Each structure stands twice: as C-alpha cells, then as structure tokens.
Amino acid sequence: MPEEMKQNTFAPQPRAEGSFLPILPLPGTIPDTQVGIADMADAFGVTHRTLHFYEEKGLLTADRMGPMRVYGAEDIRRMAVINACREIDMPIVAIQELMAALLSAASREEASQMFRDALHGHKRELAAQQSILRRQMQRVSELLESAEEGALDQPQAKPIHLSPIELKCVGFMAEGYPATRIATLMDMDLTAVLTLESDIIRKFNGHNRFQAVAKAVLMGFVSAD
C-alpha cells in the first residue's frame, strides 16, 4: 500500500458487498440495488455536491456506468447511516470514525452496538451543549435584570423651572446677545446678568451658554424660529 494511503485514516477502503451495518430504513423511493446519482440524491433529499463531498471524505464510493456515477446496494445502506447521523448534526469527523469502525464489525449486532455507542456519545455532547446554553441564557437574564434595575435606580431628572426674568434672559441669549447687551436691554448691571446667565447654565446642566441655549430650545423654553 502506498505510504500516503496509510497516512489517510479515512481514505476510501475496499468494502465487500454484504458487510455488516446497522439496519436503518431506506427511503421508499429508492431500490435496494444500483442507482444513479440523481436517484440517490432525490431519495435522501441531498444535493449532488453533498454526495461528491461524502465521496471525498471516504464515506461513499461511486462506480461508473459510462459517464454516469452509480451507487451499489452497499453504498445505499451506508448512505442511510450517514444521512441519519447528519440529521442529528453529528460532526463529519465523528461519522468518518463510525463508518471506519463499522468495517471491522463481525456481526450485525456488533455493527448495531457501534451505532448505538456513537449515538450515546453524540447525545452526551448535545447534553453538555444544552447545559452550556442554559447557563448562558441564565446569565443573559441576570444581566438584563441588572441593567433594568440600574435604569430604574437612576435619579429622575428634575423638571427645570425658569423665572420670568430667567426666561427673558435666555431668550436674549438665544438671539446671540452678549452679556453687556443683555444688561442694557434688561436694565440690569453686568454682574447681575452674568450671575443670571450662570444660574441658567447650571439649571440646564450645561458647561457654557451655548449648551444651555441648545437645551432650552430642545425643551421648548425658547422658540427655534
């Protein structure tokens, strides 16, 4: 045997007709003899590319009838096992290992036991994944609950109240008048206007008069026109 074949665990291997496999029902539309690739694909609900893929992985071996690829009874029964494994999302590597092990089965019962063992192993893996998903879902719920409680705990913003003089001042501020001009328009000294502006900025939680004016406009204290 060439060295590269020895190194490829899942290379296609000779199989005698009638080798032992677990008994699984075949699709009702497929004969138990030789079928073409189109009939094989239709019967198992797969694509031609899927069958080519299984051949590349050493799971099936197609014969040739002129230009047509055909599968014998042995590969039809193997496909029944492969398809059942793929229906439960068994990894392709695990299927390769199972199908390679089945070649050594000395009886139908031994082959069936190998299949059952593979199913039990996959069931344990699914149970472990399910446990991980439950923990993750629980953690997501905890984080959501924490986030919602945190939002409720946030202090509610107090409504802003402006006195008539503050409303008049912020209106002049929105028009872009400097403090000196506002002092003249409101008949106030400059220091009083600067203090008034400072109070307005603080009430709107702004850092400067421009932020205060912007918030006043958004909150309807000043017309945007």
C-alpha positions, -999 to 999 in steps of 0.1 A, spaced: 0 0 0 14 35 -9 26 55 21 1 83 15 -28 58 18 -15 45 51 -15 80 65 -51 89 54 -73 72 80 -105 80 61 -93 72 26 -119 51 7 -113 14 16 -124 -17 -2 -158 -30 11 -172 -64 4 -209 -65 -5 -229 -75 25 -206 -61 51 -223 -55 84 -241 -22 90 -268 -12 114 -303 -18 100 -319 15 91 -350 21 69 -343 31 33 -364 58 16 -393 43 -1 -384 57 -34 -351 40 -38 -344 4 -49 -321 -17 -29 -299 -23 -59 -278 0 -81 -290 36 -85 -277 67 -103 -265 98 -85 -297 117 -93 -319 90 -78 -296 87 -48 -298 125 -42 -336 127 -46 -342 97 -23 -322 111 6 -330 147 0 -295 159 -6 -276 176 -35 -252 160 -60 -225 181 -43 -232 165 -10 -227 131 -24 -195 142 -40 -184 156 -6 -191 122 11 -170 105 -16 -142 130 -10 -144 121 27 -142 84 20 -177 77 32 -191 66 -2 -177 51 -34 -194 56 -67 -189 33 -96 -190 43 -132 -215 33 -158 -203 51 -189 -203 89 -179 -228 83 -151 -220 78 -114 -239 50 -98 -241 36 -63 -245 0 -53 -266 -16 -26 -237 -13 0 -234 24 -5 -272 29 -4 -272 12 31 -241 33 41 -259 64 30 -288 56 52 -264 56 82 -246 87 71 -279 106 65 -293 96 99 -261 109 115 -262 142 96 -299 147 106 -288 149 142 -259 172 133 -232 147 141 -198 161 130 -184 147 98 -153 136 116 -174 115 140 -192 100 111 -159 91 94 -148 74 126 -180 55 129 -181 43 93 -144 32 95 -151 13 127 -181 -4 111 -158 -20 85 -145 -42 113 -179 -53 126 -181 -91 128 -218 -93 130 -250 -72 125 -254 -70 163 -218 -56 167 -225 -30 140 -257 -20 157 -239 -17 190 -213 5 174 -240 27 161 -258 29 194 -225 38 211 -219 66 186 -255 79 192 -250 78 230 -217 97 226 -233 124 205 -262 126 229 -238 133 258 -222 161 237 -256 176 230 -265 174 267 -233 193 275 -240 219 249 -275 222 263 -262 228 298 -238 255 285 -267 272 267 -289 271 298 -261 288 318 -256 314 291 -293 321 290 -294 324 327 -265 348 326 -282 369 299 -313 371 320 -293 382 351 -276 409 330 -309 421 316 -324 422 350 -294 441 364 -295 466 336 -332 472 340 -328 477 378 -299 500 372 -321 521 348 -348 523 375 -323 533 401 -311 563 381 -324 595 396 -351 611 375 -342 644 361 -359 672 380 -381 694 359 -365 727 350 -383 758 362 -373 793 350 -385 825 365 -399 852 342 -366 871 343 -346 840 335 -369 832 306 -364 867 293 -326 864 297 -323 830 280 -344 844 251 -318 872 246 -290 846 250 -306 825 222 -306 856 200 -269 858 204 -267 889 225 -236 892 248 -240 898 285 -232 935 281 -261 940 256 -285 919 277 -276 941 307 -287 971 287 -319 955 273 -329 943 308 -318 974 326 -295 954 349 -259 958 358 -234 935 341 -226 915 373 -263 906 379 -266 895 342 -235 873 345 -249 857 377 -283 852 360 -266 835 330 -246 813 353 -278 802 371 -294 794 338 -264 774 326 -264 754 359 -302 747 356 -297 732 322 -267 712 333 -246 729 307 -209 738 305 -214 771 287 -242 795 275 -243 777 241 -252 744 256 -277 760 279 -294 777 249 -294 745 229 -312 726 257 -336 755 262 -346 753 225 -350 715 226 -371 717 258 -393 744 244 -383 773 266 -371 792 235 -387 792 201 -365 776 174 -377 802 148 
